[in-house]
Amino acid sequence: MSLTQSEQKALVGKYAIDKLIEQKRFFSGMKIGLGTGSTAMPAVERLSERIKDGTLSDIKAVATSFQTTIACENLGIPVFSMNAKEIGGHLDLAIDGADEIDPEKRLIKGGGGALLIEKIVAYNADSFVIVADQSKDVSSIGTGFAVPVEIVAEARVTVTQALEKLGATCVLRQGVRKAGPVITDNGNLILDILWKEIPDAAEMENEINRIVGVVENGFFCKNTPTVFIAREDGSVIER
């Protein structure tokens, strides 16, 4: 058996939800953050199924994007903001995908443009879980998949100059089927950045956020996740 990337994503989303329930790390009454993207969506769908079959109840979700909010609405999953009284700015669990994962479980996230809310959710959750296909499992991050940096539009040139001083090359992300740059759910622009030499991801997460005009960046190093990775052979590893 050799699973395609899409099949791996479907497998790992379902597997992670069921495994967390089996391990009693996911149970009724929890406040849960739900991620964005093609790997997070199967997990959202599986959550809906486990609510409908009665395994889970009284789940309160915080969605990380318009994409996830709409999916939850269509699937009947109650959605709240982080500021809602029912959530109180804190989550029991957050489940999301990742663009790259290194051996120390440091991440690049934000390929879908939702990095700001994804980080708010991930960094305010007691437990953080990542689901991924095997292509996301890499030896190092920062030189392969571009790290997104969400910026205020007026700071585009000054932030680019500051990032270049940190050794990065920068490209303004352009829209697909839209003229001009991508506009995030928060009304900002995204710079996609890469290094020629492997950067210290944890250090760069802090350094980039010190630049005036940066809203957030796609290095996720401060809440080490549990990671579920699906393989071509149909197995799923947890680490």
MARFI-719973 format. One record per residue (C-alpha): x negated, y negated, z negated; residue in three letters; chain. Coordinates in pm, 1 decimal, always signed. Each point is the difference from the previous one (the first is absolute). Layout:
<sites>
       px       py       pz rest kette
        X        Y        Z  ALA     A
...
</sites>
This chain:
<sites>
       px       py       pz rest kette
     +0.0     +0.0     +0.0  MET     A
   -126.8   -346.6    +89.1  SER     A
   +216.2   -291.7   -106.4  LEU     A
     +6.3   -329.3   +187.4  THR     A
    -59.7   -323.2   -187.5  GLN     A
   +375.3    -70.6     -7.7  SER     A
    +68.2   +346.5   -136.6  GLU     A
   -264.2    -48.6   -269.7  GLN     A
   +166.7   -326.2   -105.3  LYS     A
   +340.1   +166.0    -23.9  ALA     A
   -147.8   +288.9   -198.8  LEU     A
   -192.5   -204.6   -254.6  VAL     A
   +284.7   -240.8    -75.9  GLY     A
   +237.5   +284.1    -82.4  LYS     A
   -267.1   +200.2   -182.2  TYR     A
   -105.8   -288.9   -225.5  ALA     A
   +352.7    -80.9   -116.6  ILE     A
    +75.2   +364.4    -75.8  ASP     A
   -335.5    +57.7   -170.5  LYS     A
    +37.4   -307.4   -221.5  LEU     A
   +344.6   +122.4   -105.8  ILE     A
   -139.7   +348.0    -66.2  GLU     A
   -283.7   -149.2   -208.0  GLN     A
   +256.4   -210.7   -191.7  LYS     A
   -180.6   -315.2   +106.0  ARG     A
   +310.0   -115.3   +189.5  PHE     A
   +335.9    +26.4   -172.4  PHE     A
   +341.2   -162.1    -33.7  SER     A
    +17.2   -355.8   -130.6  GLY     A
   -334.6   -109.9   +142.0  MET     A
    -84.7   -334.1   +156.4  LYS     A
   -191.4    +75.2   +319.3  ILE     A
   -178.6   -204.9   +264.9  GLY     A
    +41.5   +120.9   +357.2  LEU     A
   -261.1    -72.9   +263.5  GLY     A
     +1.5   -100.0   +363.4  THR     A
    -98.4   +178.9   +319.6  GLY     A
    +28.4   +326.3   +186.3  SER     A
   -136.8   +214.7   -284.1  THR     A
   +199.3   -163.9   -278.4  ALA     A
   +330.6    +37.4   +185.6  MET     A
    +19.8   +382.7    -27.5  PRO     A
    -49.9    -38.0   -376.6  ALA     A
   +284.8   -252.5    -12.7  VAL     A
   +221.1   +238.8   +196.1  GLU     A
    -87.1   +290.1   -231.3  ARG     A
    +78.4   -214.6   -303.5  LEU     A
   +343.7    -66.1   +146.9  SER     A
    +56.0   +373.9    +47.8  GLU     A
    -94.9    +77.0   -360.0  ARG     A
   +239.9   -268.6   -122.9  ILE     A
   +280.0   +140.1   +215.4  LYS     A
    -58.2   +360.2   -115.9  ASP     A
    +20.3   -111.4   -362.7  GLY     A
   -362.6    +65.9    -93.8  THR     A
    -59.2   -370.5    -68.3  LEU     A
   +234.9   -269.9   -124.3  SER     A
    -10.3   -360.3   -119.5  ASP     A
   -304.0    -77.1   +217.9  ILE     A
    -76.3   -370.3    +36.9  LYS     A
   -221.4    -81.0   +300.0  ALA     A
   -210.5   -299.1    +96.1  VAL     A
    -69.9    -12.9   +373.9  ALA     A
   -326.4   -143.1   +133.6  THR     A
   +133.4   -132.7   +331.9  SER     A
   +305.6    -74.6   +209.3  PHE     A
    -58.1   +338.9   +166.6  GLN     A
    +25.7   +185.2   -329.1  THR     A
   +289.5   -209.7   -129.7  THR     A
   +206.1    +79.5   +309.7  ILE     A
    -89.2   +370.0    -24.4  ALA     A
   +109.0     +8.1   -365.1  CYS     A
   +325.5   -176.3    +83.2  GLU     A
    +72.5   +252.0   +276.2  ASN     A
    -87.8   +294.7   -226.0  LEU     A
   +192.7   -119.9   -302.7  GLY     A
   -297.9    -66.0   -227.4  ILE     A
    +65.5   -296.1   -236.0  PRO     A
   -253.7   -279.2    +62.3  VAL     A
   -105.2   -272.4   -241.9  PHE     A
   -264.2   -271.4     -4.3  SER     A
   -294.3    +11.0   -239.3  MET     A
   +162.1   -298.7   -173.0  ASN     A
   +334.3   +171.9    -61.9  ALA     A
    +97.9    +60.0   -363.4  LYS     A
    +28.8   +370.3    +79.1  GLU     A
   -368.2    +10.7   +105.3  ILE     A
   -154.5   -263.2   -225.8  GLY     A
   -315.5    -32.4   +209.3  GLY     A
   -117.2   +352.9    -76.1  HIS     A
    +33.6   +338.8   +172.1  LEU     A
    -41.9   +356.9   -117.8  ASP     A
   -124.7   +124.7   +336.1  LEU     A
    -94.9   -132.6   +344.9  ALA     A
    -25.2   +217.4   +311.8  ILE     A
   -158.1   -127.9   +321.1  ASP     A
   -217.1    +89.6   +295.6  GLY     A
   -351.8   -120.3    +78.6  ALA     A
   -201.7    -85.9   +308.6  ASP     A
   -325.0   +142.3   -139.4  GLU     A
   -100.6   +180.8   -320.9  ILE     A
   -362.9    +48.1   -106.8  ASP     A
   -138.5   +270.4   -234.6  PRO     A
    +41.4   -230.7   -301.3  GLU     A
   +367.8    -49.5    +95.6  LYS     A
    -52.8   -362.5    +91.4  ARG     A
   +242.6   -101.8   +271.7  LEU     A
    +61.8   -221.7   +296.1  ILE     A
   +368.1    -88.0    +30.1  LYS     A
   +198.1   -254.7   +194.5  GLY     A
    -17.1   +126.0   +355.1  GLY     A
   +374.2    -59.8    +11.5  GLY     A
    -38.8   -353.8   -131.4  GLY     A
   +162.5    +58.1   -341.5  ALA     A
   -316.5     -7.8   -212.8  LEU     A
   +106.1   -281.2   -235.9  LEU     A
   +315.8   +164.1   -133.6  ILE     A
   -163.7   +343.4    +20.3  GLU     A
   -274.2   -121.7   -234.7  LYS     A
   +242.7   -169.9   -237.2  ILE     A
   +188.9   +328.5    -22.9  VAL     A
   -306.9   +226.1    -23.8  ALA     A
   -176.4   -209.6   -262.3  TYR     A
   +308.1    -24.0   -222.3  ASN     A
    +76.6   +373.4     -8.0  ALA     A
   -103.9   +245.4   -271.1  ASP     A
    -66.7   +264.9   +264.2  SER     A
   -104.9    -57.0   +361.9  PHE     A
    +35.2   +274.5   +261.5  VAL     A
   -130.1     -1.9   +356.7  ILE     A
   +123.6   +228.1   +278.8  VAL     A
   -211.0    +38.2   +313.0  ALA     A
    -86.1   +215.8   +297.9  ASP     A
   -355.7   +129.4    +31.6  GLN     A
   -109.4   -275.3   +241.3  SER     A
    +14.8   -246.6   -291.4  LYS     A
   -256.4   +195.2   -202.5  ASP     A
   -336.4   -165.3    +77.0  VAL     A
   -351.9    -14.4   -141.1  SER     A
     -2.7   -380.4    -40.1  SER     A
   +225.5   -300.4    +57.8  ILE     A
    -54.8   -344.0   +148.9  GLY     A
   -174.4    +84.6   +328.3  THR     A
   +264.1   +209.0   +179.4  GLY     A
   +356.5   -110.1    -64.4  PHE     A
    +29.5   -378.2    -27.9  ALA     A
    +77.7   -143.7   -342.7  VAL     A
   +300.2   -235.0    +21.9  PRO     A
    -19.6   -336.6   -172.6  VAL     A
   +323.9   -193.1    -40.3  GLU     A
    -64.3   -373.5    +22.2  ILE     A
   +178.8   -333.3     -3.3  VAL     A
    +17.6   -125.7   +359.7  ALA     A
   -162.6   -335.9    -75.4  GLU     A
   -308.4   +181.0   -135.1  ALA     A
    -62.3   +217.8   +306.8  ARG     A
   -329.3   -164.1   +102.5  VAL     A
   -138.1    -57.6   -349.4  THR     A
    +79.4   +355.5   -113.8  VAL     A
   -152.6   +143.4   +317.5  THR     A
   -320.6   -194.0    -64.8  GLN     A
    -13.8   +118.6   -361.4  ALA     A
    +56.2   +363.8    +99.1  LEU     A
   -273.8    -23.0   +261.5  GLU     A
   -236.3   -116.9   -276.6  LYS     A
    +87.6   +324.1   -181.4  LEU     A
   -118.6   +191.5   +307.4  GLY     A
   +338.0    +79.1   +153.9  ALA     A
   +128.2    -48.3   +351.6  THR     A
   +354.8   -132.9    +21.3  CYS     A
   +282.9    +38.1   +251.6  VAL     A
   +336.0   -173.3    -34.3  LEU     A
   +266.0   +272.0    +25.8  ARG     A
   +227.8    -51.1   +300.5  GLN     A
   +363.4    +96.0    +27.8  GLY     A
   +135.9   +282.4   +214.6  VAL     A
   +303.6    -98.9   +209.6  ARG     A
    -43.4   -348.0   -150.6  LYS     A
   -210.8   -283.6   +131.5  ALA     A
   -265.5   -114.5   -244.6  GLY     A
   -124.9   +129.6   -333.4  PRO     A
   +172.1   +238.9   -238.0  VAL     A
   +201.9   -176.4   -269.6  ILE     A
    +31.3   +204.2   -321.1  THR     A
   +318.6    +48.8   -201.3  ASP     A
   -135.9   -281.2   -219.1  ASN     A
    -49.4   -244.2   +289.9  GLY     A
   -379.4    +26.7    +17.4  ASN     A
   -264.7   +104.6   +256.7  LEU     A
   -230.6   +303.4     -7.5  ILE     A
   -369.6    +14.5    +78.3  LEU     A
   -134.0   +350.6    +69.6  ASP     A
   -361.6    +25.1   -113.6  ILE     A
   -285.4   +250.7    +34.6  LEU     A
   -359.6    +32.8   -117.3  TRP     A
   -293.4   +150.2   +190.6  LYS     A
   -144.5   +134.6   -325.9  GLU     A
   +210.5   +180.1   -260.4  ILE     A
   +120.1   -260.7   -252.0  PRO     A
    +55.5    +42.6   -372.7  ASP     A
   +379.3    +24.3    +19.9  ALA     A
    +67.1    -83.4   -366.6  ALA     A
   -229.3   -302.7    +10.8  GLU     A
   +144.6   -121.2   +330.0  MET     A
   +355.7    +30.2   -127.7  GLU     A
    -87.8   -261.2   -261.9  ASN     A
   -223.2   -214.8   +221.4  GLU     A
   +255.8    -31.5   +280.4  ILE     A
   +273.2   -104.1   -241.6  ASN     A
   -220.1   -282.7   -130.2  ARG     A
    +15.2   -172.8   +338.6  ILE     A
   +244.4   -292.3     +0.0  VAL     A
   +280.7    +76.3   +244.1  GLY     A
    -12.6   +377.4    -43.0  VAL     A
   +325.3   +143.2   -132.1  VAL     A
   -111.7   +364.1    -33.9  GLU     A
   -223.0   +261.0   +165.0  ASN     A
    +36.2   +366.3    +89.9  GLY     A
   -267.8   +150.8   -224.5  PHE     A
   +178.8   +194.7   -277.9  PHE     A
   -255.3    +95.5   -264.8  CYS     A
   +153.6    -91.7   -338.0  LYS     A
   +265.4   +266.3    -57.7  ASN     A
   -148.7   +337.3    +90.5  THR     A
   +272.6   +214.3   +156.6  PRO     A
    +87.3   +364.4    +10.6  THR     A
    -42.0    +90.9   +367.2  VAL     A
   +188.3   +262.5   +200.4  PHE     A
   -154.9    +76.4   +340.5  ILE     A
   +159.8   +227.2   +260.4  ALA     A
   -229.4   +203.7   +225.8  ARG     A
    +34.9   +131.6   +353.6  GLU     A
    +27.5   +354.9   -134.8  ASP     A
   +318.7    -88.5   -189.9  GLY     A
   -159.1    -17.3   -344.2  SER     A
    +21.9   -299.5   -233.9  VAL     A
   -281.8    -85.7   -239.8  ILE     A
    +37.8   -209.9   -315.0  GLU     A
   -283.3   -198.0   -146.6  ARG     A
</sites>
